[in-house]
Amino acid sequence: MSRRFAALAALAVVCAGVELVAGRGMSPAVTWDVLGGGGDTTERHILLQLRLPRLLVAVGAGACLAVAGLVLQSALRNPLAGPEVTGVTPGAVLGAVTATALGLAGWDSPLAVVLAACVGGCAGAALLWLLAGRGGGDAAQTAVHGVLVSAVLGGLTAMVLLVEPGELGSVVQWLVGTTEGRVWHHWHLLWPWALAWGAAAWLLAGPLTLLRCGDDIALAAGLSARRARTLALLCAVALTAGAVAAVGALGFVGLLAPHLAVALFGADLRASLPGAALVGAVVVCGADAAAQLFSRLLAEVLDAGRLTLPVGALTACLGAALLLVVVRRTPSRTF
């Protein structure tokens, strides 16, 4: 187990290093020199004020989404649950976009964005809860309901943008998901929120492990399944809202990273929760690095100057393909 953690941590370091050198204008040697305290003013600004906070935000958002996904899958006993397909992420996006369009939130009021995303995420989760039933229902059926809820919430978001088209440029980050332009301001917003709710998820590790085994076993162990599930859903919504407020809707990270974490570290959430955080950080960091490298290659091939591929587009494409594999391997029952 410790070897797997060490190997995953080493992979995270490699992905972080690749992301730092993936952008234009700085070679690996210059990057290393700046990290060692050298470099000129421009190089230090690019690395320390632009690339480093972008890297940290990617790591933090990936960890939040992965932990939120594992909490949801355990609480609902549904391997197809995740922030992206349970209405949580689309609801959080709708909340952030609506608050921005109404002038109630914006980059000058980051806490308001997070709170608006929390309200929207809770609304999306509650809508799925009503449709699928409190027991979670059939796994595939719940996934279908989740897609339906997500589509409805996405339509409502589009309606808000039609009413307030001038807000399109400021909210596109929440619709697609990107780490472009992330600076220390975003990191200072994200890390305390992620730390607080990540600690809350850790405290729920024991109850969530029992919930994965079924409500009957949880009740036999003296656990109030309804109360534990409610607290877990609140924790998942809060983690998702923080990630959405920082980077937008990164597709399928919260759905697939938990499967990798459980496969690597087992079903005991005391080990798989921190493992999921590390997996999510690696996935988003690696995807962001790949998006930057692909953008550079595409710009050179097309001779189009500077092109930027949002990391959310890459995670959505890869995640959709992997989701098909998960659905085909998932039986008609829950865990």
N, C-alpha and C positions, 0 to 999 in steps of 0.2 A: 504493500500500500504506500509506504513512504517513498519507495522507488518511483512509483507512478506519479506521486506529487512532485518529486524532484525532476522527473523527466518533463512533466507538463510545465513546471516553472522554467526549466531551461528553454523549452519551446517558446514560452511567453517572452523571454529575454531576446531570443532570436527574432521573433516577430516585431518586437519593439525596436530593435536595432535596424531591421529592414525598413520599418516605417519612418524612422528618423532620416534615413538616407534616400528614401524613395522619391522625395520631391526634387524639383529642378534646382540647379544652381550651386549645389554643394556636393562635393565628392565625399566618399567615406573617410578619406584622410583628413579633409577639412572638418568634417563633423566630429571626428575623434579629437582633433586639435581644439575645437571650441569646447567640447565637454571637459577637456583638461585645463581650461582656463585661457586658451589662446584665441586666435582669430581676431578679425577686425570688428568694428562696430556693427556693420551690416550683417556679417555672418552670425554674430552673437544674437542679434535681434531676430533673425530668421529662425535660428535653432531654439533659442531660449524663450522667445516670446510668441512664436507661432507654432513650431513643430512639436515642442515638448508638451505644452498644454493640450494640443490636439491629441497627442498620444495618450495622455492621462485621461482625458474625457472619453476617448474610445474604450480604454480599459475599464473605467468606472461604469459606463453605460452598458457595456457587455456583461459585466458582472451582475449589475442590477437586473437586467432582463433574464439572464440565465437562472438566477436565484428565484425570481418571480415565477418563472415557468415551472421550476421544480416544485415550488410551494403549491402552485395551482394543480399540477398533475397529482400531487400527493393528497391534497385536500379533497379534490373531486374524484380521486381514484380513476383517473382517465388519462391514458398515455397520449391522447390527442389534444389534451388541454394545453393552452399556452396563451400568453397575453395577446398574441396576434389573431388567434382564432376563437377567442372567448369574449370578444367585445371590449376587452380592457384597453388594448392599445388604440383601436379606432375611437373608442370613447374618450380616451385621454387626448387624442389629437383634436377631436371635435371640441372638447372643453377649452383647449389652448387656443384654437383658431377662433372660436366664438368670443372668448374673452378679449382676444387681440382686436377683433373686428369691432367690438363694442367699446374699445378704448379702456377696458378694465385691467388690462395686463399688457406687458411688452418687455423689451429688453431692459427698460429702465425700472421695471418692477418684477424681477425674476421670481420672487416668492409668490406673487399673484399668478404667474404662469403655472407654477407647480401646483398650487391649490386648485386652479381651474382644471388642470389636467387630472387631478385626483377626483374632483367631482364628476368629470366626464367618464373617467375609468370606472368609478363606482356605478354610474348609471348604465354603462355597457355591460358590466358584470351582472347587475341586477336584472337587466332585460334577458340575458341568457339564462339566468337562474329561474326566471318565471317560465320561459319557454321549455327548457330541458327538464325542469322538475328539480326539486330539492335534493333528490337522491343521486343526481348526476346522470342517471339514465344510461342507455347504451352508448358506448364510446363513439362509434361511428355516427350515431344519430346526434349526439351532442356536438360533434365536429361540424355536422351539417347545419345545426342550429347556430353554431358560432359563426360560420361563414355567412349565414343569412343576416345575423345581427351586425356583423362587420360591414356587410354590403349596405345595410340601411344607414348605419352611422356614417359610412363613407359618402353616401348620397346626401345626407344632411350637411356634411362638411362642404361638399360641392355647392349646395344651395347657399350656404353662408358666403362662400367666395363669389357667387353670382351676385348676391346682394351688395357685397363690399369688394368689388374687383380690385380696388386699389391696394388691398391687403395681400394680394397674391404673392408678391415678391417677398414679403416678410414672413409668410407662413409656409412657403414651399418646403422649408427644412423639416417641418413636422409631417408633411405629406409623404415625402420620400425617405428621409433619414440621411443625414450627412454630418460629417465631422469637419467639413470645410469651414474655415474662419473661426474655429473654436479657440478661445484665448483663456487666460487665467481666470477671467470673470466667470466663465462657464464652469471651470473646475472648482472654484471656490463655492459655487452654488451646489454642485453635485456631490462632493465628497462627504460633507456632514450628513446630508440626507441619506446617502447610500450607507454610510457607517451606522447610523441610527437604526434604519429599518433592516439592514443586514444583521445587526445584533438581535433585533426582534425575531427575525426568521430563525436565527440560531437557537434562541430560547424556545422556539416552537418545534425544534427538531425531533424531540421525543414524541410529543403528541402527533406530529405529522407522520412519523414512522408507524405509529399505531393505526392511524387513519388509513394508511396504505394497505393494512391488513384487513380492514373492514370495520364497520361501525360496531358490530357485535363484539369483536375482540376488544375494541377501544372501550366499550361500555363495561365489559368484564374486568378491564384493568382500572376501572373507576374514572374514566375520562368522559367528560361531556363532549360528545362528538359535535353537536351543533355549535357549541361555544367555541371549540377549537377551530372548527371549519370557518366560522365567521371571522375570528382573529387572523387566520391564515389568509383569507381572501382580502382582508383589509391591508395586510402586510404586502401581499402581491400587487395590489392596486397602487400602493404608495411607492413601491420600488419601480413599477412601470412608469408611473407619472414622473418621477425624477429623471428617468432615462429619456422619456419622450420630451420633457422640457429642455433637456440638454442637447439631444441629437436628433429628435424626431422619431418616426416610426421605422425602426430597423426590422425588416421583415424576417420572421421565422427564427430569430436568435433564441427567443424565450421558449420556443417549441422544441427545437432540436438539441440545444446544448444540454438540457437535463438528461436526455437519453444517453448522450455520450458520458455524462458524469456518472449516471447509475451503472452503465456498463463498465466503467473504469474503477469505481469506488464502492459499488454495492448499493443495496436499498436502504441501508441505515443512513438517515439524513445527517447524523452527526459527522459523517465523513463526506457524504455526497454533496451537502450544501456548500462547504468551502471548495470542494472539487468543481461544482457547477460554476461558482464564481470565477474560478481560474479558467475553466473551459470557455465561458462566455467572454472573458477578457481576451483569450487567445483568438477566438473566432472573429471578434470585431476588429481587433488589432491587425490580425492577418488579412482580413478582408479589406481593411482600409489601406494597408500597404499594397495589396494586389490591385486595388482600384487606382491608386496613384501611379503604379508602374504601368498598368494597362492604359491609363489616360496619356501618359508620356509617349508610349509606343503608338497609340492611335493618332496622336497629334503629329508625330513625325511621319507616319505613313500617309496621312491625309494632308499634310502640310497646312494644318488648320490653326497654327499658333498654339494657344493654350486651351486644352479641353479638360473638363473635370467630370469624372464619373462618380456619382454619389455612392457611398458605401452601402446605403440602403438598397439600391438597385441590385448590387451584387449579392448581398445576403438574401434578398427576395428570390432571385433567380435560382441560386443554389439551394435555398431552403425549400422552394416549391418542389424541386426534383426529389429531394430527400423526403419530403412529406409524403409523396406517393409511395415510397418504399415503406415508411412507417405505417401508413394506412393499410397496405397490402399484408403486412406482417402482423397487424393488430386484429385479434379475434373480436367477435361481436360483443364480447363482454368486457368489463373493466378489468383492472389489474387482477 
